[in-house]
Amino acid sequence: MPRKGFVARRTVPGDAVYDSDLVQKFINSMMWDGKRSTAQRIFYGAMEQMGAKANAEPLVVVQEGHREREADAGSEVAARGRRELPGAGGSESIPAAVAGDSLAVAACADASWANDDG
């Protein structure tokens, strides 16, 4: 975090298969220890299963689910650690507004890990 100036929010480039930034955000949130190809294999396999069960385009199903989660999450407040005490060197949790998009992706990723059959 810079002391001066504004840092623009970076845009996430689309994934290789669907060219969707939303899909790339899901893959990035699923990735552990830099294992991008493993996360892609898991995610695209799940996309194929969703498309077969819903009899629809998998990307449309993911976008609808994300829209519902984003509407539920809205612009919530989350606790973020900040160095607030001058001179003391401590940190405390400060409530800060978080974008609904990042909360929706995180909630879907958490739900997918919670429902893991393996």
RAHUUR-V803082 format. One line per field, one symbol per residue. psi: psi as a letter, one per 20 degrees, with the letter a starting at -180 (. if undefined). A space follows every 50 residues. Layout:
BEGIN
psi=???
END
This chain:
BEGIN
psi=pqhqrppqpqqpqrrhgilphgghggghhhppkjmghghgggghghgggg hghilrphhhgghghggghhhggbnrpqpppqnhophhjrqqpppqppqh ghhgghghgghhhhjph.
END
